[in-house]
Amino acid sequence: MEKRNDPEDIEFDPLGTPSFLIKQLAKELTRLAEAELRPLGVGIGSLPVLAALKSGAAITQADLARLLHVEQPSMAQTLSRLERDGLIRRRPHPANRRIQLIELTAACQEILPRSKAILLKGNERLLAGFSADDASLLLSLLKRASSNLTPNDTDTPGDEQ
């Protein structure tokens, strides 16, 4: 008689799953970065917003929310904190007064290079002992895994593929 593997009989170790390990890495990288970013007056969660504004990839709240895949109310709260902390300023759009253009302040421009260095230091520590090829492969695999979980515009809830 052939024994079949019943999923209930398979040993399950949540600590060895990709989701757990990725969560642990993210948590530790965030902890390390936040400790050094805090004295600069910026948090790790704000850096994608500031980087998008610096690059010109987004200049309005709606642009930022779309680009960073966050809801408008969350983006509004983030922008309010950044404005309160003197890192951004908002000004009315010249052609549409309902839209506000967002720009970085001089104070923000000054701390962004140091913030970038802090993040890079954490990534260097993460990749210590990795060859350049291994680091490139890891990045590629993480991007692919992220893509697998990012909904496409054509996906609808409940679709089985």
MIDORO-489666 format. One record per atom (N, C-alpha, C): residue number from 1; residue in three letters; x, y, z. Coordinates in steps of 0.1 Angstrom, whole numbers, padded with zeros to 4 digits. Example, Ala and Ser with C-alpha at 12.3 -4.5 7.8 and 13.67 -1.06 7.14 Angstrom:
// MIDORO-489666
+-----+---------+-------+-------+-------+
| num | residuo |     X |     Y |     Z |
+-----+---------+-------+-------+-------+
|   1 |     ALA |  0132 | -0057 |  0078 |
|   1 |     ALA |  0123 | -0045 |  0078 |
|   1 |     ALA |  0132 | -0033 |  0078 |
|   2 |     SER |  0128 | -0022 |  0071 |
|   2 |     SER |  0137 | -0011 |  0071 |
|   2 |     SER |  0129 |  0000 |  0079 |
+-----+---------+-------+-------+-------+
END
This chain:
// MIDORO-489666
+-----+---------+-------+-------+-------+
| num | residuo |     X |     Y |     Z |
+-----+---------+-------+-------+-------+
|   1 |     MET |  0008 | -0012 |  0000 |
|   1 |     MET |  0000 |  0000 |  0000 |
|   1 |     MET |  0009 |  0012 |  0000 |
|   2 |     GLU |  0006 |  0021 | -0009 |
|   2 |     GLU |  0014 |  0034 | -0010 |
|   2 |     GLU |  0009 |  0044 | -0001 |
|   3 |     LYS |  0018 |  0050 |  0007 |
|   3 |     LYS |  0014 |  0060 |  0017 |
|   3 |     LYS |  0013 |  0074 |  0010 |
|   4 |     ARG |  0002 |  0081 |  0011 |
|   4 |     ARG |  0001 |  0094 |  0005 |
|   4 |     ARG |  0004 |  0105 |  0016 |
|   5 |     ASN |  0010 |  0116 |  0011 |
|   5 |     ASN |  0013 |  0126 |  0021 |
|   5 |     ASN |  0000 |  0135 |  0023 |
|   6 |     ASP | -0005 |  0134 |  0035 |
|   6 |     ASP | -0016 |  0142 |  0038 |
|   6 |     ASP | -0011 |  0155 |  0044 |
|   7 |     PRO | -0016 |  0167 |  0039 |
|   7 |     PRO | -0011 |  0180 |  0043 |
|   7 |     PRO | -0011 |  0181 |  0059 |
|   8 |     GLU | -0021 |  0175 |  0065 |
|   8 |     GLU | -0022 |  0175 |  0080 |
|   8 |     GLU | -0010 |  0168 |  0087 |
|   9 |     ASP | -0004 |  0158 |  0079 |
|   9 |     ASP |  0007 |  0150 |  0085 |
|   9 |     ASP |  0021 |  0157 |  0083 |
|  10 |     ILE |  0022 |  0167 |  0074 |
|  10 |     ILE |  0034 |  0173 |  0071 |
|  10 |     ILE |  0038 |  0183 |  0083 |
|  11 |     GLU |  0051 |  0182 |  0087 |
|  11 |     GLU |  0056 |  0191 |  0098 |
|  11 |     GLU |  0056 |  0205 |  0092 |
|  12 |     PHE |  0051 |  0214 |  0100 |
|  12 |     PHE |  0050 |  0228 |  0096 |
|  12 |     PHE |  0058 |  0237 |  0106 |
|  13 |     ASP |  0068 |  0244 |  0100 |
|  13 |     ASP |  0076 |  0253 |  0108 |
|  13 |     ASP |  0075 |  0267 |  0103 |
|  14 |     PRO |  0066 |  0275 |  0109 |
|  14 |     PRO |  0063 |  0288 |  0104 |
|  14 |     PRO |  0076 |  0297 |  0105 |
|  15 |     LEU |  0085 |  0294 |  0114 |
|  15 |     LEU |  0098 |  0302 |  0115 |
|  15 |     LEU |  0107 |  0300 |  0103 |
|  16 |     GLY |  0104 |  0290 |  0095 |
|  16 |     GLY |  0113 |  0287 |  0083 |
|  16 |     GLY |  0106 |  0291 |  0070 |
|  17 |     THR |  0095 |  0298 |  0071 |
|  17 |     THR |  0088 |  0302 |  0058 |
|  17 |     THR |  0094 |  0315 |  0053 |
|  18 |     PRO |  0093 |  0317 |  0040 |
|  18 |     PRO |  0097 |  0330 |  0034 |
|  18 |     PRO |  0090 |  0342 |  0041 |
|  19 |     SER |  0077 |  0341 |  0043 |
|  19 |     SER |  0070 |  0352 |  0048 |
|  19 |     SER |  0075 |  0356 |  0062 |
|  20 |     PHE |  0078 |  0346 |  0071 |
|  20 |     PHE |  0083 |  0349 |  0084 |
|  20 |     PHE |  0097 |  0355 |  0083 |
|  21 |     LEU |  0106 |  0349 |  0075 |
|  21 |     LEU |  0120 |  0354 |  0074 |
|  21 |     LEU |  0120 |  0368 |  0068 |
|  22 |     ILE |  0112 |  0371 |  0058 |
|  22 |     ILE |  0111 |  0384 |  0052 |
|  22 |     ILE |  0106 |  0394 |  0062 |
|  23 |     LYS |  0096 |  0391 |  0070 |
|  23 |     LYS |  0091 |  0399 |  0080 |
|  23 |     LYS |  0102 |  0403 |  0091 |
|  24 |     GLN |  0110 |  0392 |  0095 |
|  24 |     GLN |  0120 |  0394 |  0105 |
|  24 |     GLN |  0131 |  0404 |  0099 |
|  25 |     LEU |  0135 |  0401 |  0087 |
|  25 |     LEU |  0145 |  0410 |  0081 |
|  25 |     LEU |  0140 |  0425 |  0080 |
|  26 |     ALA |  0128 |  0426 |  0076 |
|  26 |     ALA |  0122 |  0440 |  0075 |
|  26 |     ALA |  0122 |  0447 |  0088 |
|  27 |     LYS |  0118 |  0439 |  0098 |
|  27 |     LYS |  0117 |  0444 |  0112 |
|  27 |     LYS |  0130 |  0449 |  0117 |
|  28 |     GLU |  0140 |  0440 |  0115 |
|  28 |     GLU |  0154 |  0444 |  0120 |
|  28 |     GLU |  0160 |  0455 |  0112 |
|  29 |     LEU |  0158 |  0456 |  0099 |
|  29 |     LEU |  0163 |  0467 |  0091 |
|  29 |     LEU |  0157 |  0480 |  0095 |
|  30 |     THR |  0144 |  0479 |  0097 |
|  30 |     THR |  0136 |  0491 |  0102 |
|  30 |     THR |  0141 |  0496 |  0115 |
|  31 |     ARG |  0143 |  0486 |  0125 |
|  31 |     ARG |  0148 |  0490 |  0138 |
|  31 |     ARG |  0162 |  0497 |  0137 |
|  32 |     LEU |  0171 |  0491 |  0129 |
|  32 |     LEU |  0184 |  0497 |  0128 |
|  32 |     LEU |  0183 |  0511 |  0121 |
|  33 |     ALA |  0175 |  0513 |  0111 |
|  33 |     ALA |  0174 |  0525 |  0104 |
|  33 |     ALA |  0168 |  0536 |  0112 |
|  34 |     GLU |  0157 |  0532 |  0119 |
|  34 |     GLU |  0149 |  0542 |  0127 |
|  34 |     GLU |  0158 |  0548 |  0138 |
|  35 |     ALA |  0167 |  0540 |  0144 |
|  35 |     ALA |  0175 |  0545 |  0155 |
|  35 |     ALA |  0184 |  0556 |  0150 |
|  36 |     GLU |  0189 |  0555 |  0137 |
|  36 |     GLU |  0197 |  0566 |  0132 |
|  36 |     GLU |  0190 |  0577 |  0125 |
|  37 |     LEU |  0178 |  0574 |  0120 |
|  37 |     LEU |  0170 |  0584 |  0113 |
|  37 |     LEU |  0163 |  0593 |  0123 |
|  38 |     ARG |  0159 |  0588 |  0134 |
|  38 |     ARG |  0152 |  0596 |  0144 |
|  38 |     ARG |  0158 |  0609 |  0147 |
|  39 |     PRO |  0171 |  0609 |  0150 |
|  39 |     PRO |  0178 |  0622 |  0153 |
|  39 |     PRO |  0177 |  0632 |  0141 |
|  40 |     LEU |  0175 |  0627 |  0129 |
|  40 |     LEU |  0174 |  0636 |  0117 |
|  40 |     LEU |  0159 |  0641 |  0116 |
|  41 |     GLY |  0150 |  0636 |  0124 |
|  41 |     GLY |  0136 |  0640 |  0123 |
|  41 |     GLY |  0128 |  0634 |  0112 |
|  42 |     VAL |  0132 |  0622 |  0107 |
|  42 |     VAL |  0125 |  0616 |  0097 |
|  42 |     VAL |  0124 |  0601 |  0100 |
|  43 |     GLY |  0113 |  0595 |  0096 |
|  43 |     GLY |  0111 |  0580 |  0098 |
|  43 |     GLY |  0113 |  0573 |  0085 |
|  44 |     ILE |  0115 |  0560 |  0086 |
|  44 |     ILE |  0118 |  0552 |  0074 |
|  44 |     ILE |  0105 |  0551 |  0065 |
|  45 |     GLY |  0093 |  0552 |  0071 |
|  45 |     GLY |  0081 |  0552 |  0063 |
|  45 |     GLY |  0079 |  0565 |  0054 |
|  46 |     SER |  0086 |  0575 |  0058 |
|  46 |     SER |  0085 |  0588 |  0050 |
|  46 |     SER |  0094 |  0589 |  0038 |
|  47 |     LEU |  0105 |  0581 |  0039 |
|  47 |     LEU |  0115 |  0582 |  0029 |
|  47 |     LEU |  0111 |  0579 |  0015 |
|  48 |     PRO |  0102 |  0569 |  0012 |
|  48 |     PRO |  0097 |  0567 | -0002 |
|  48 |     PRO |  0090 |  0580 | -0007 |
|  49 |     VAL |  0082 |  0587 |  0002 |
|  49 |     VAL |  0075 |  0599 | -0002 |
|  49 |     VAL |  0085 |  0610 | -0006 |
|  50 |     LEU |  0095 |  0611 |  0003 |
|  50 |     LEU |  0105 |  0622 |  0001 |
|  50 |     LEU |  0113 |  0619 | -0012 |
|  51 |     ALA |  0117 |  0606 | -0014 |
|  51 |     ALA |  0124 |  0602 | -0026 |
|  51 |     ALA |  0116 |  0605 | -0039 |
|  52 |     ALA |  0103 |  0602 | -0038 |
|  52 |     ALA |  0095 |  0604 | -0050 |
|  52 |     ALA |  0094 |  0619 | -0053 |
|  53 |     LEU |  0093 |  0627 | -0043 |
|  53 |     LEU |  0092 |  0641 | -0045 |
|  53 |     LEU |  0106 |  0647 | -0050 |
|  54 |     LYS |  0117 |  0642 | -0045 |
|  54 |     LYS |  0130 |  0646 | -0049 |
|  54 |     LYS |  0132 |  0643 | -0064 |
|  55 |     SER |  0128 |  0631 | -0068 |
|  55 |     SER |  0130 |  0626 | -0082 |
|  55 |     SER |  0121 |  0632 | -0092 |
|  56 |     GLY |  0110 |  0638 | -0087 |
|  56 |     GLY |  0100 |  0644 | -0096 |
|  56 |     GLY |  0090 |  0634 | -0101 |
|  57 |     ALA |  0091 |  0622 | -0095 |
|  57 |     ALA |  0081 |  0611 | -0099 |
|  57 |     ALA |  0067 |  0614 | -0095 |
|  58 |     ALA |  0066 |  0623 | -0085 |
|  58 |     ALA |  0052 |  0627 | -0081 |
|  58 |     ALA |  0053 |  0641 | -0075 |
|  59 |     ILE |  0043 |  0649 | -0077 |
|  59 |     ILE |  0042 |  0662 | -0072 |
|  59 |     ILE |  0029 |  0666 | -0065 |
|  60 |     THR |  0020 |  0657 | -0065 |
|  60 |     THR |  0007 |  0659 | -0058 |
|  60 |     THR |  0004 |  0647 | -0049 |
|  61 |     GLN | -0005 |  0649 | -0039 |
|  61 |     GLN | -0009 |  0639 | -0030 |
|  61 |     GLN | -0014 |  0627 | -0038 |
|  62 |     ALA | -0023 |  0629 | -0048 |
|  62 |     ALA | -0028 |  0618 | -0056 |
|  62 |     ALA | -0017 |  0610 | -0063 |
|  63 |     ASP | -0007 |  0618 | -0069 |
|  63 |     ASP |  0004 |  0611 | -0076 |
|  63 |     ASP |  0011 |  0602 | -0066 |
|  64 |     LEU |  0014 |  0607 | -0054 |
|  64 |     LEU |  0022 |  0600 | -0044 |
|  64 |     LEU |  0014 |  0587 | -0040 |
|  65 |     ALA |  0001 |  0589 | -0037 |
|  65 |     ALA | -0007 |  0577 | -0033 |
|  65 |     ALA | -0007 |  0566 | -0043 |
|  66 |     ARG | -0009 |  0570 | -0056 |
|  66 |     ARG | -0008 |  0561 | -0067 |
|  66 |     ARG |  0005 |  0554 | -0068 |
|  67 |     LEU |  0016 |  0562 | -0069 |
|  67 |     LEU |  0029 |  0557 | -0070 |
|  67 |     LEU |  0033 |  0547 | -0059 |
|  68 |     LEU |  0030 |  0550 | -0047 |
|  68 |     LEU |  0034 |  0543 | -0035 |
|  68 |     LEU |  0024 |  0532 | -0031 |
|  69 |     HIS |  0013 |  0531 | -0038 |
|  69 |     HIS |  0002 |  0521 | -0035 |
|  69 |     HIS | -0003 |  0523 | -0021 |
|  70 |     VAL | -0007 |  0535 | -0017 |
|  70 |     VAL | -0013 |  0537 | -0004 |
|  70 |     VAL | -0026 |  0545 | -0006 |
|  71 |     GLU | -0035 |  0544 |  0003 |
|  71 |     GLU | -0047 |  0551 |  0003 |
|  71 |     GLU | -0045 |  0566 |  0005 |
|  72 |     GLN | -0054 |  0573 | -0001 |
|  72 |     GLN | -0054 |  0588 |  0000 |
|  72 |     GLN | -0053 |  0593 |  0014 |
|  73 |     PRO | -0062 |  0587 |  0023 |
|  73 |     PRO | -0062 |  0592 |  0037 |
|  73 |     PRO | -0048 |  0590 |  0044 |
|  74 |     SER | -0042 |  0578 |  0041 |
|  74 |     SER | -0029 |  0576 |  0047 |
|  74 |     SER | -0018 |  0585 |  0042 |
|  75 |     MET | -0019 |  0588 |  0029 |
|  75 |     MET | -0010 |  0598 |  0023 |
|  75 |     MET | -0012 |  0612 |  0029 |
|  76 |     ALA | -0024 |  0615 |  0031 |
|  76 |     ALA | -0027 |  0629 |  0036 |
|  76 |     ALA | -0021 |  0630 |  0050 |
|  77 |     GLN | -0022 |  0619 |  0059 |
|  77 |     GLN | -0016 |  0620 |  0072 |
|  77 |     GLN | -0001 |  0621 |  0071 |
|  78 |     THR |  0005 |  0613 |  0062 |
|  78 |     THR |  0020 |  0614 |  0061 |
|  78 |     THR |  0024 |  0627 |  0057 |
|  79 |     LEU |  0017 |  0633 |  0047 |
|  79 |     LEU |  0021 |  0647 |  0042 |
|  79 |     LEU |  0019 |  0657 |  0053 |
|  80 |     SER |  0008 |  0656 |  0061 |
|  80 |     SER |  0006 |  0665 |  0072 |
|  80 |     SER |  0017 |  0665 |  0082 |
|  81 |     ARG |  0022 |  0653 |  0086 |
|  81 |     ARG |  0033 |  0651 |  0095 |
|  81 |     ARG |  0046 |  0657 |  0089 |
|  82 |     LEU |  0048 |  0655 |  0076 |
|  82 |     LEU |  0060 |  0660 |  0069 |
|  82 |     LEU |  0060 |  0675 |  0069 |
|  83 |     GLU |  0048 |  0681 |  0066 |
|  83 |     GLU |  0047 |  0695 |  0066 |
|  83 |     GLU |  0049 |  0701 |  0080 |
|  84 |     ARG |  0043 |  0695 |  0090 |
|  84 |     ARG |  0044 |  0699 |  0104 |
|  84 |     ARG |  0059 |  0699 |  0108 |
|  85 |     ASP |  0067 |  0689 |  0103 |
|  85 |     ASP |  0081 |  0688 |  0107 |
|  85 |     ASP |  0090 |  0696 |  0098 |
|  86 |     GLY |  0084 |  0703 |  0089 |
|  86 |     GLY |  0092 |  0713 |  0081 |
|  86 |     GLY |  0100 |  0706 |  0069 |
|  87 |     LEU |  0095 |  0694 |  0065 |
|  87 |     LEU |  0103 |  0687 |  0055 |
|  87 |     LEU |  0097 |  0689 |  0041 |
|  88 |     ILE |  0084 |  0693 |  0040 |
|  88 |     ILE |  0077 |  0696 |  0028 |
|  88 |     ILE |  0069 |  0709 |  0029 |
|  89 |     ARG |  0066 |  0715 |  0018 |
|  89 |     ARG |  0056 |  0726 |  0018 |
|  89 |     ARG |  0047 |  0723 |  0006 |
|  90 |     ARG |  0035 |  0728 |  0008 |
|  90 |     ARG |  0024 |  0727 | -0002 |
|  90 |     ARG |  0021 |  0741 | -0007 |
|  91 |     ARG |  0018 |  0741 | -0020 |
|  91 |     ARG |  0013 |  0754 | -0026 |
|  91 |     ARG |  0003 |  0751 | -0036 |
|  92 |     PRO | -0006 |  0760 | -0038 |
|  92 |     PRO | -0017 |  0757 | -0048 |
|  92 |     PRO | -0012 |  0755 | -0062 |
|  93 |     HIS | -0018 |  0746 | -0069 |
|  93 |     HIS | -0015 |  0744 | -0084 |
|  93 |     HIS | -0020 |  0757 | -0091 |
|  94 |     PRO | -0012 |  0762 | -0100 |
|  94 |     PRO | -0015 |  0775 | -0107 |
|  94 |     PRO | -0028 |  0774 | -0115 |
|  95 |     ALA | -0031 |  0762 | -0121 |
|  95 |     ALA | -0042 |  0761 | -0130 |
|  95 |     ALA | -0055 |  0754 | -0123 |
|  96 |     ASN | -0053 |  0748 | -0111 |
|  96 |     ASN | -0064 |  0741 | -0105 |
|  96 |     ASN | -0062 |  0743 | -0089 |
|  97 |     ARG | -0069 |  0752 | -0084 |
|  97 |     ARG | -0068 |  0756 | -0070 |
|  97 |     ARG | -0071 |  0744 | -0060 |
|  98 |     ARG | -0078 |  0734 | -0065 |
|  98 |     ARG | -0082 |  0723 | -0056 |
|  98 |     ARG | -0070 |  0713 | -0054 |
|  99 |     ILE | -0060 |  0715 | -0063 |
|  99 |     ILE | -0048 |  0706 | -0062 |
|  99 |     ILE | -0037 |  0714 | -0056 |
| 100 |     GLN | -0029 |  0707 | -0047 |
| 100 |     GLN | -0018 |  0713 | -0041 |
| 100 |     GLN | -0005 |  0706 | -0046 |
| 101 |     LEU |  0005 |  0714 | -0050 |
| 101 |     LEU |  0017 |  0709 | -0054 |
| 101 |     LEU |  0026 |  0707 | -0041 |
| 102 |     ILE |  0034 |  0697 | -0041 |
| 102 |     ILE |  0042 |  0694 | -0029 |
| 102 |     ILE |  0056 |  0695 | -0033 |
| 103 |     GLU |  0064 |  0701 | -0024 |
| 103 |     GLU |  0079 |  0702 | -0027 |
| 103 |     GLU |  0086 |  0701 | -0014 |
| 104 |     LEU |  0099 |  0697 | -0016 |
| 104 |     LEU |  0108 |  0695 | -0004 |
| 104 |     LEU |  0113 |  0708 |  0000 |
| 105 |     THR |  0115 |  0710 |  0013 |
| 105 |     THR |  0121 |  0722 |  0019 |
| 105 |     THR |  0136 |  0720 |  0018 |
| 106 |     ALA |  0143 |  0731 |  0021 |
| 106 |     ALA |  0157 |  0731 |  0021 |
| 106 |     ALA |  0162 |  0722 |  0032 |
| 107 |     ALA |  0155 |  0722 |  0044 |
| 107 |     ALA |  0159 |  0714 |  0055 |
| 107 |     ALA |  0158 |  0699 |  0051 |
| 108 |     CYS |  0148 |  0695 |  0043 |
| 108 |     CYS |  0147 |  0682 |  0038 |
| 108 |     CYS |  0158 |  0678 |  0029 |
| 109 |     GLN |  0161 |  0687 |  0019 |
| 109 |     GLN |  0172 |  0685 |  0010 |
| 109 |     GLN |  0185 |  0682 |  0017 |
| 110 |     GLU |  0187 |  0688 |  0028 |
| 110 |     GLU |  0199 |  0687 |  0036 |
| 110 |     GLU |  0200 |  0673 |  0043 |
| 111 |     ILE |  0189 |  0667 |  0047 |
| 111 |     ILE |  0189 |  0655 |  0054 |
| 111 |     ILE |  0188 |  0642 |  0045 |
| 112 |     LEU |  0183 |  0644 |  0033 |
| 112 |     LEU |  0181 |  0633 |  0024 |
| 112 |     LEU |  0194 |  0625 |  0021 |
| 113 |     PRO |  0205 |  0631 |  0019 |
| 113 |     PRO |  0218 |  0624 |  0016 |
| 113 |     PRO |  0222 |  0615 |  0028 |
| 114 |     ARG |  0220 |  0621 |  0040 |
| 114 |     ARG |  0223 |  0613 |  0053 |
| 114 |     ARG |  0214 |  0602 |  0055 |
| 115 |     SER |  0201 |  0604 |  0051 |
| 115 |     SER |  0191 |  0593 |  0052 |
| 115 |     SER |  0194 |  0582 |  0043 |
| 116 |     LYS |  0198 |  0585 |  0031 |
| 116 |     LYS |  0202 |  0575 |  0021 |
| 116 |     LYS |  0214 |  0567 |  0026 |
| 117 |     ALA |  0223 |  0574 |  0031 |
| 117 |     ALA |  0235 |  0567 |  0037 |
| 117 |     ALA |  0232 |  0557 |  0048 |
| 118 |     ILE |  0222 |  0561 |  0056 |
| 118 |     ILE |  0218 |  0552 |  0067 |
| 118 |     ILE |  0211 |  0540 |  0061 |
| 119 |     LEU |  0203 |  0541 |  0051 |
| 119 |     LEU |  0196 |  0530 |  0045 |
| 119 |     LEU |  0206 |  0521 |  0038 |
| 120 |     LEU |  0216 |  0527 |  0031 |
| 120 |     LEU |  0226 |  0519 |  0024 |
| 120 |     LEU |  0235 |  0511 |  0034 |
| 121 |     LYS |  0237 |  0517 |  0045 |
| 121 |     LYS |  0245 |  0510 |  0056 |
| 121 |     LYS |  0238 |  0498 |  0060 |
| 122 |     GLY |  0225 |  0499 |  0062 |
| 122 |     GLY |  0217 |  0487 |  0066 |
| 122 |     GLY |  0217 |  0476 |  0056 |
| 123 |     ASN |  0216 |  0480 |  0043 |
| 123 |     ASN |  0216 |  0471 |  0032 |
| 123 |     ASN |  0230 |  0464 |  0031 |
| 124 |     GLU |  0240 |  0472 |  0033 |
| 124 |     GLU |  0254 |  0466 |  0033 |
| 124 |     GLU |  0256 |  0456 |  0044 |
| 125 |     ARG |  0251 |  0459 |  0055 |
| 125 |     ARG |  0251 |  0449 |  0066 |
| 125 |     ARG |  0243 |  0437 |  0063 |
| 126 |     LEU |  0232 |  0438 |  0057 |
| 126 |     LEU |  0223 |  0427 |  0053 |
| 126 |     LEU |  0231 |  0418 |  0044 |
| 127 |     LEU |  0238 |  0424 |  0034 |
| 127 |     LEU |  0244 |  0416 |  0023 |
| 127 |     LEU |  0259 |  0413 |  0026 |
| 128 |     ALA |  0263 |  0415 |  0038 |
| 128 |     ALA |  0277 |  0411 |  0042 |
| 128 |     ALA |  0280 |  0397 |  0039 |
| 129 |     GLY |  0290 |  0394 |  0032 |
| 129 |     GLY |  0294 |  0380 |  0028 |
| 129 |     GLY |  0287 |  0375 |  0015 |
| 130 |     PHE |  0279 |  0383 |  0009 |
| 130 |     PHE |  0272 |  0379 | -0003 |
| 130 |     PHE |  0282 |  0384 | -0015 |
| 131 |     SER |  0283 |  0376 | -0025 |
| 131 |     SER |  0290 |  0381 | -0037 |
| 131 |     SER |  0280 |  0390 | -0044 |
| 132 |     ALA |  0286 |  0398 | -0054 |
| 132 |     ALA |  0278 |  0407 | -0061 |
| 132 |     ALA |  0267 |  0400 | -0069 |
| 133 |     ASP |  0270 |  0388 | -0074 |
| 133 |     ASP |  0260 |  0380 | -0081 |
| 133 |     ASP |  0249 |  0375 | -0072 |
| 134 |     ASP |  0253 |  0371 | -0060 |
| 134 |     ASP |  0243 |  0366 | -0050 |
| 134 |     ASP |  0234 |  0378 | -0046 |
| 135 |     ALA |  0239 |  0390 | -0044 |
| 135 |     ALA |  0232 |  0401 | -0040 |
| 135 |     ALA |  0222 |  0405 | -0051 |
| 136 |     SER |  0227 |  0405 | -0064 |
| 136 |     SER |  0218 |  0408 | -0075 |
| 136 |     SER |  0207 |  0397 | -0076 |
| 137 |     LEU |  0210 |  0385 | -0074 |
| 137 |     LEU |  0200 |  0374 | -0075 |
| 137 |     LEU |  0190 |  0376 | -0064 |
| 138 |     LEU |  0194 |  0379 | -0052 |
| 138 |     LEU |  0185 |  0381 | -0041 |
| 138 |     LEU |  0175 |  0392 | -0044 |
| 139 |     LEU |  0180 |  0403 | -0049 |
| 139 |     LEU |  0172 |  0415 | -0053 |
| 139 |     LEU |  0162 |  0411 | -0064 |
| 140 |     SER |  0167 |  0404 | -0074 |
| 140 |     SER |  0158 |  0399 | -0085 |
| 140 |     SER |  0147 |  0390 | -0079 |
| 141 |     LEU |  0150 |  0381 | -0071 |
| 141 |     LEU |  0140 |  0372 | -0065 |
| 141 |     LEU |  0130 |  0379 | -0056 |
| 142 |     LEU |  0135 |  0389 | -0048 |
| 142 |     LEU |  0126 |  0397 | -0040 |
| 142 |     LEU |  0116 |  0405 | -0049 |
| 143 |     LYS |  0121 |  0411 | -0059 |
| 143 |     LYS |  0113 |  0418 | -0069 |
| 143 |     LYS |  0102 |  0409 | -0075 |
| 144 |     ARG |  0106 |  0397 | -0079 |
| 144 |     ARG |  0097 |  0388 | -0085 |
| 144 |     ARG |  0086 |  0384 | -0075 |
| 145 |     ALA |  0091 |  0381 | -0062 |
| 145 |     ALA |  0081 |  0377 | -0052 |
| 145 |     ALA |  0071 |  0389 | -0049 |
| 146 |     SER |  0076 |  0401 | -0049 |
| 146 |     SER |  0068 |  0412 | -0046 |
| 146 |     SER |  0058 |  0414 | -0058 |
| 147 |     SER |  0062 |  0412 | -0070 |
| 147 |     SER |  0054 |  0413 | -0082 |
| 147 |     SER |  0043 |  0402 | -0081 |
| 148 |     ASN |  0046 |  0391 | -0076 |
| 148 |     ASN |  0036 |  0380 | -0075 |
| 148 |     ASN |  0025 |  0384 | -0065 |
| 149 |     LEU |  0028 |  0392 | -0056 |
| 149 |     LEU |  0018 |  0396 | -0046 |
| 149 |     LEU |  0011 |  0409 | -0048 |
| 150 |     THR |  0016 |  0417 | -0058 |
| 150 |     THR |  0011 |  0430 | -0061 |
| 150 |     THR | -0001 |  0428 | -0071 |
| 151 |     PRO | -0013 |  0433 | -0067 |
| 151 |     PRO | -0024 |  0431 | -0076 |
| 151 |     PRO | -0022 |  0439 | -0089 |
| 152 |     ASN | -0026 |  0432 | -0100 |
| 152 |     ASN | -0026 |  0439 | -0113 |
| 152 |     ASN | -0039 |  0446 | -0115 |
| 153 |     ASP | -0040 |  0456 | -0123 |
| 153 |     ASP | -0052 |  0464 | -0126 |
| 153 |     ASP | -0063 |  0454 | -0131 |
| 154 |     THR | -0059 |  0443 | -0138 |
| 154 |     THR | -0068 |  0434 | -0144 |
| 154 |     THR | -0073 |  0424 | -0134 |
| 155 |     ASP | -0067 |  0422 | -0123 |
| 155 |     ASP | -0071 |  0413 | -0113 |
| 155 |     ASP | -0084 |  0417 | -0106 |
| 156 |     THR | -0093 |  0408 | -0104 |
| 156 |     THR | -0105 |  0412 | -0096 |
| 156 |     THR | -0105 |  0402 | -0084 |
| 157 |     PRO | -0111 |  0407 | -0073 |
| 157 |     PRO | -0111 |  0398 | -0061 |
| 157 |     PRO | -0119 |  0385 | -0065 |
| 158 |     GLY | -0113 |  0374 | -0060 |
| 158 |     GLY | -0120 |  0361 | -0062 |
| 158 |     GLY | -0116 |  0354 | -0075 |
| 159 |     ASP | -0108 |  0361 | -0083 |
| 159 |     ASP | -0103 |  0354 | -0095 |
| 159 |     ASP | -0094 |  0343 | -0092 |
| 160 |     GLU | -0096 |  0331 | -0096 |
| 160 |     GLU | -0086 |  0320 | -0094 |
| 160 |     GLU | -0078 |  0319 | -0107 |
| 161 |     GLN | -0065 |  0319 | -0106 |
| 161 |     GLN | -0057 |  0317 | -0118 |
| 161 |     GLN | -0049 |  0305 | -0117 |
+-----+---------+-------+-------+-------+
END
